[in-house]
Amino acid sequence: MSNSELAFIGLGIMGSPMAVNLQRAGYQVRGYNKRHDRGGPLVAAGGRSAADIAQALDGAGAVAIMVPDTPDVEEVIAGPGGVLDSATPGTLVIDFSSIRPDVSAELAAMARERGLRPLDAPVSGGEVGAKNASLSIMVGGAADDFQAARPILEAVGQTVVHVGPSGSGQTVKAANQLIVGTNIQVLAEALVFLEAYGVDATAALEVIGGGLAGSRVLELKRENMLSRSFAPGFRIELHHKDMGIVTAAARAAGVVLPVGALVGQLMASARACGDGELDHSALLRGVERLAGRGQPR
């Protein structure tokens, strides 16, 4: 088992550039993607493509996981031929996916029983952050495992913070998605409001961005909204999943999130109207539909 060899499971919009950045940082990365062969960018960067999880893990001192949803992580870690079957004791298991905190804690307990070192490390920053290695990473797990994994985390992230025991990273990510989704929704509403009055929306958002209403969401998503260009950096389908995690976890804790519940319903509406594969800035289309101002895609 080598500390320089790393397996990366899940080479999608986020996982592929993260794997490439790890390869460029000096790790020998073997990537595996279940549904489609997406190893091209990693191979072009000097990494290798694996036929299955076991081959990706052969000799690796760490495995990173970036797959879409809770069942996918369960399959990768605990399914036949998965990480629990293939990893050797002492392997760091870094789950960058965004999943249910309770399931994350359960999988971590199973991994520790096998002598593995699990960390839940969901990320924020979207495709741009993944490409630029500027992600924010919120990490749950044992403090010594976090320290051991820090070089890997810092190769893909700019803000890397240990937030508590297993499952804590996922809880913080849920809160992050609540804030991001709400910001995107109100930005969309503000834009429709401005345009209804014939205001120069580009100029308006520029001055708004320089004041208290400025935000990272406004900075990164206003061009998508102004140009109605919704190529996915982070799909509505995935944010819909994340809002489900937020509302379910809040209910389990007895916490009331009235605005979060509404944003979750608006996200579900966007998905039901066929916008699930668009970037989450396409919540604007839902506001336009409600206002009778929507344009066909």
TAGI-V942882 format. One record per helix or strand. SS is the DSSP state (helix for helix, strand for strand). FROM is the first residue (numbers start at 1). LEN is the number of residues. If there is no record, write none. Layout:
((SS FROM LEN) (SS FROM LEN))
This chain:
((strand 2 8) (helix 15 10) (strand 28 5) (helix 40 5) (strand 48 2) (helix 53 5) (strand 60 6) (helix 70 9) (helix 83 4) (strand 92 4) (helix 101 13) (strand 117 8) (helix 126 7) (strand 135 7) (helix 143 14) (strand 157 8) (helix 168 29) (helix 201 9) (helix 216 12) (strand 235 1) (helix 236 18) (helix 258 18) (strand 279 1) (helix 280 11))
